[in-house]
Amino acid sequence: MKDQSTQLVGIADALDELPFGLLHRLSAFAFNIFAFWIIGRYSIALRNCSATRRLLIFITDLIFSFRA
């Protein structure tokens, strides 16, 4: 089987350039706003700080997984 790592690196580089890089950053920003809105909504409605903490940890892990 042919090694396709160079092709995958090329695709990743192309996705990092404009307009894909900008689209990725804007969509990540919109996702963060949505996630924190959901966290705030449920923490205010339920007044459950432990659930909020668990959601924050989950969202943080999710965000860092996209940055890796």
Secondary structure, DSSP 8 states (H G I E B T S, - for coil): ----HHHHHHHHHHHHSTTHHHHHHHHHHHHHHHHHHHHHHHHHHH--HHHHHHHHHHHHHHHHHHH-
